């Protein structure tokens, strides 16, 4: 086996490992999402362009909430 063939085999092996790692991460992400979403109940899905009311409890560091940037 030449050095070029060895390098090609190594590259194929590393690509296979990378694909397996991506699949495992994707599976773990799906499982975590499923677990986290159990506590949310019904979630509303919004479409682009829909208008919604947003309420925050953030400290905006402004002298008055009325004068804060929107």
VMD Tcl script that builds the backbone (N, CA, C; Angstrom):
set m [mol new atoms 210]
animate dup $m
set s [atomselect $m all]
$s set {name element resname resid chain x y z} {
  {N N UNK 1 A 0.849 -1.170 0.000}
  {CA C UNK 1 A 0.000 0.000 0.000}
  {C C UNK 1 A 0.903 1.244 0.000}
  {N N UNK 2 A 0.611 2.155 -0.893}
  {CA C UNK 2 A 1.422 3.373 -0.978}
  {C C UNK 2 A 0.946 4.396 0.051}
  {N N UNK 3 A 1.731 5.426 0.198}
  {CA C UNK 3 A 1.383 6.476 1.161}
  {C C UNK 3 A 0.092 7.186 0.756}
  {N N UNK 4 A -0.124 7.322 -0.555}
  {CA C UNK 4 A -1.330 8.004 -1.026}
  {C C UNK 4 A -2.575 7.187 -0.670}
  {N N UNK 5 A -2.500 5.875 -0.850}
  {CA C UNK 5 A -3.631 5.014 -0.504}
  {C C UNK 5 A -3.892 5.042 1.004}
  {N N UNK 6 A -2.811 5.060 1.785}
  {CA C UNK 6 A -2.960 5.114 3.239}
  {C C UNK 6 A -3.631 6.420 3.658}
  {N N UNK 7 A -3.247 7.509 3.021}
  {CA C UNK 7 A -3.849 8.805 3.337}
  {C C UNK 7 A -5.320 8.799 2.940}
  {N N UNK 8 A -5.645 8.248 1.787}
  {CA C UNK 8 A -7.040 8.176 1.343}
  {C C UNK 8 A -7.873 7.322 2.293}
  {N N UNK 9 A -7.312 6.192 2.739}
  {CA C UNK 9 A -8.018 5.341 3.701}
  {C C UNK 9 A -8.248 6.088 5.017}
  {N N UNK 10 A -7.232 6.808 5.462}
  {CA C UNK 10 A -7.356 7.578 6.696}
  {C C UNK 10 A -8.428 8.656 6.547}
  {N N UNK 11 A -8.446 9.338 5.415}
  {CA C UNK 11 A -9.430 10.383 5.180}
  {C C UNK 11 A -10.845 9.799 5.160}
  {N N UNK 12 A -11.021 8.642 4.520}
  {CA C UNK 12 A -12.337 7.982 4.496}
  {C C UNK 12 A -12.769 7.593 5.903}
  {N N UNK 13 A -11.808 7.070 6.678}
  {CA C UNK 13 A -12.097 6.661 8.050}
  {C C UNK 13 A -12.508 7.869 8.899}
  {N N UNK 14 A -11.776 8.979 8.766}
  {CA C UNK 14 A -12.098 10.185 9.519}
  {C C UNK 14 A -13.455 10.753 9.095}
  {N N UNK 15 A -13.774 10.686 7.799}
  {CA C UNK 15 A -15.068 11.169 7.320}
  {C C UNK 15 A -16.191 10.322 7.919}
  {N N UNK 16 A -15.976 9.007 7.978}
  {CA C UNK 16 A -16.976 8.106 8.558}
  {C C UNK 16 A -17.187 8.427 10.048}
  {N N UNK 17 A -16.108 8.651 10.760}
  {CA C UNK 17 A -16.202 8.995 12.181}
  {C C UNK 17 A -16.940 10.321 12.352}
  {N N UNK 18 A -16.641 11.293 11.504}
  {CA C UNK 18 A -17.302 12.599 11.570}
  {C C UNK 18 A -18.797 12.454 11.329}
  {N N UNK 19 A -19.193 11.642 10.350}
  {CA C UNK 19 A -20.612 11.420 10.071}
  {C C UNK 19 A -21.310 10.747 11.250}
  {N N UNK 20 A -20.657 9.777 11.869}
  {CA C UNK 20 A -21.228 9.108 13.040}
  {C C UNK 20 A -21.394 10.086 14.201}
  {N N UNK 21 A -20.402 10.950 14.402}
  {CA C UNK 21 A -20.477 11.934 15.480}
  {C C UNK 21 A -21.622 12.914 15.225}
  {N N UNK 22 A -21.778 13.358 13.981}
  {CA C UNK 22 A -22.876 14.266 13.652}
  {C C UNK 22 A -24.224 13.600 13.893}
  {N N UNK 23 A -24.349 12.330 13.520}
  {CA C UNK 23 A -25.600 11.601 13.726}
  {C C UNK 23 A -25.896 11.464 15.223}
  {N N UNK 24 A -24.874 11.166 16.020}
  {CA C UNK 24 A -25.064 11.030 17.468}
  {C C UNK 24 A -25.468 12.362 18.093}
  {N N UNK 25 A -24.845 13.452 17.665}
  {CA C UNK 25 A -25.204 14.770 18.184}
  {C C UNK 25 A -26.624 15.152 17.797}
  {N N UNK 26 A -27.003 14.850 16.580}
  {CA C UNK 26 A -28.358 15.150 16.120}
  {C C UNK 26 A -29.388 14.359 16.920}
  {N N UNK 27 A -29.099 13.090 17.179}
  {CA C UNK 27 A -30.003 12.247 17.966}
  {C C UNK 27 A -30.124 12.781 19.393}
  {N N UNK 28 A -28.990 13.158 19.988}
  {CA C UNK 28 A -29.008 13.697 21.347}
  {C C UNK 28 A -29.790 15.005 21.394}
  {N N UNK 29 A -29.628 15.842 20.378}
  {CA C UNK 29 A -30.359 17.114 20.326}
  {C C UNK 29 A -31.863 16.863 20.238}
  {N N UNK 30 A -32.271 15.917 19.408}
  {CA C UNK 30 A -33.694 15.586 19.281}
  {C C UNK 30 A -34.268 15.059 20.596}
  {N N UNK 31 A -33.500 14.207 21.277}
  {CA C UNK 31 A -33.959 13.665 22.552}
  {C C UNK 31 A -34.084 14.759 23.614}
  {N N UNK 32 A -33.107 15.677 23.650}
  {CA C UNK 32 A -33.159 16.773 24.623}
  {C C UNK 32 A -34.343 17.693 24.321}
  {N N UNK 33 A -34.574 17.951 23.050}
  {CA C UNK 33 A -35.694 18.808 22.657}
  {C C UNK 33 A -37.016 18.162 23.066}
  {N N UNK 34 A -37.132 16.872 22.853}
  {CA C UNK 34 A -38.345 16.143 23.217}
  {C C UNK 34 A -38.575 16.224 24.728}
  {N N UNK 35 A -37.527 16.021 25.502}
  {CA C UNK 35 A -37.634 16.065 26.954}
  {C C UNK 35 A -38.016 17.467 27.427}
  {N N UNK 36 A -37.358 18.482 26.871}
  {CA C UNK 36 A -37.618 19.863 27.286}
  {C C UNK 36 A -39.032 20.292 26.914}
  {N N UNK 37 A -39.527 19.855 25.784}
  {CA C UNK 37 A -40.842 20.274 25.321}
  {C C UNK 37 A -41.985 19.602 26.085}
  {N N UNK 38 A -41.713 18.573 26.864}
  {CA C UNK 38 A -42.754 17.923 27.654}
  {C C UNK 38 A -43.325 18.887 28.688}
  {N N UNK 39 A -42.527 19.817 29.151}
  {CA C UNK 39 A -42.934 20.739 30.207}
  {C C UNK 39 A -43.648 21.973 29.673}
  {N N UNK 40 A -43.672 22.172 28.373}
  {CA C UNK 40 A -44.223 23.394 27.803}
  {C C UNK 40 A -45.714 23.332 27.510}
  {N N UNK 41 A -46.250 22.183 27.261}
  {CA C UNK 41 A -47.659 22.094 26.894}
  {C C UNK 41 A -47.857 22.520 25.446}
  {N N UNK 42 A -48.974 23.188 25.166}
  {CA C UNK 42 A -49.242 23.641 23.805}
  {C C UNK 42 A -48.473 24.931 23.523}
  {N N UNK 43 A -47.696 24.905 22.469}
  {CA C UNK 43 A -46.894 26.054 22.085}
  {C C UNK 43 A -47.502 26.663 20.825}
  {N N UNK 44 A -47.704 27.956 20.860}
  {CA C UNK 44 A -48.224 28.636 19.687}
  {C C UNK 44 A -47.105 28.817 18.668}
  {N N UNK 45 A -47.438 28.602 17.420}
  {CA C UNK 45 A -46.449 28.822 16.369}
  {C C UNK 45 A -46.857 30.063 15.599}
  {N N UNK 46 A -45.915 30.961 15.427}
  {CA C UNK 46 A -46.180 32.213 14.746}
  {C C UNK 46 A -45.585 32.178 13.346}
  {N N UNK 47 A -46.217 32.903 12.455}
  {CA C UNK 47 A -45.739 33.026 11.086}
  {C C UNK 47 A -45.060 34.384 10.925}
  {N N UNK 48 A -44.157 34.473 9.979}
  {CA C UNK 48 A -43.484 35.733 9.701}
  {C C UNK 48 A -44.524 36.761 9.287}
  {N N UNK 49 A -44.471 37.924 9.891}
  {CA C UNK 49 A -45.408 38.993 9.567}
  {C C UNK 49 A -46.541 39.141 10.563}
  {N N UNK 50 A -46.763 38.124 11.416}
  {CA C UNK 50 A -47.804 38.226 12.422}
  {C C UNK 50 A -47.373 39.233 13.489}
  {N N UNK 51 A -48.353 39.943 14.037}
  {CA C UNK 51 A -48.066 40.899 15.095}
  {C C UNK 51 A -48.387 40.258 16.441}
  {N N UNK 52 A -47.480 40.476 17.398}
  {CA C UNK 52 A -47.643 39.898 18.729}
  {C C UNK 52 A -47.309 40.950 19.776}
  {N N UNK 53 A -47.837 40.773 20.988}
  {CA C UNK 53 A -47.484 41.605 22.123}
  {C C UNK 53 A -46.313 40.941 22.835}
  {N N UNK 54 A -45.331 41.742 23.217}
  {CA C UNK 54 A -44.169 41.219 23.923}
  {C C UNK 54 A -44.093 41.912 25.271}
  {N N UNK 55 A -43.975 41.126 26.330}
  {CA C UNK 55 A -43.848 41.667 27.673}
  {C C UNK 55 A -42.506 41.228 28.238}
  {N N UNK 56 A -41.774 42.162 28.810}
  {CA C UNK 56 A -40.464 41.817 29.360}
  {C C UNK 56 A -40.362 42.279 30.797}
  {N N UNK 57 A -39.491 41.647 31.526}
  {CA C UNK 57 A -39.164 42.045 32.896}
  {C C UNK 57 A -37.680 42.370 32.993}
  {N N UNK 58 A -37.115 42.858 31.905}
  {CA C UNK 58 A -35.685 43.124 31.869}
  {C C UNK 58 A -35.381 44.513 32.424}
  {N N UNK 59 A -34.263 44.615 33.117}
  {CA C UNK 59 A -33.786 45.902 33.592}
  {C C UNK 59 A -33.034 46.554 32.440}
  {N N UNK 60 A -33.622 47.596 31.848}
  {CA C UNK 60 A -33.071 48.184 30.632}
  {C C UNK 60 A -32.065 49.304 30.887}
  {N N UNK 61 A -31.817 49.660 32.134}
  {CA C UNK 61 A -30.842 50.691 32.490}
  {C C UNK 61 A -31.204 52.048 31.882}
  {N N UNK 62 A -32.484 52.335 31.787}
  {CA C UNK 62 A -32.956 53.627 31.305}
  {C C UNK 62 A -33.598 54.362 32.469}
  {N N UNK 63 A -33.579 55.678 32.444}
  {CA C UNK 63 A -34.187 56.439 33.550}
  {C C UNK 63 A -35.690 56.196 33.665}
  {N N UNK 64 A -36.330 55.889 32.556}
  {CA C UNK 64 A -37.759 55.659 32.576}
  {C C UNK 64 A -38.091 54.593 31.531}
  {N N UNK 65 A -38.960 53.668 31.884}
  {CA C UNK 65 A -39.369 52.639 30.928}
  {C C UNK 65 A -40.032 53.277 29.716}
  {N N UNK 66 A -40.729 54.381 29.957}
  {CA C UNK 66 A -41.425 55.078 28.891}
  {C C UNK 66 A -40.450 55.612 27.843}
  {N N UNK 67 A -39.249 55.998 28.273}
  {CA C UNK 67 A -38.259 56.584 27.360}
  {C C UNK 67 A -37.299 55.558 26.772}
  {N N UNK 68 A -37.422 54.313 27.186}
  {CA C UNK 68 A -36.512 53.271 26.712}
  {C C UNK 68 A -36.738 52.999 25.232}
  {N N UNK 69 A -35.679 52.529 24.564}
  {CA C UNK 69 A -35.801 52.154 23.160}
  {C C UNK 69 A -36.763 50.996 23.024}
  {N N UNK 70 A -37.488 50.973 21.957}
  {CA C UNK 70 A -38.459 49.885 21.719}
  {C C UNK 70 A -37.768 48.748 21.023}
}
mol reanalyze $m
mol bondsrecalc $m
mol representation Tube
mol addrep $m
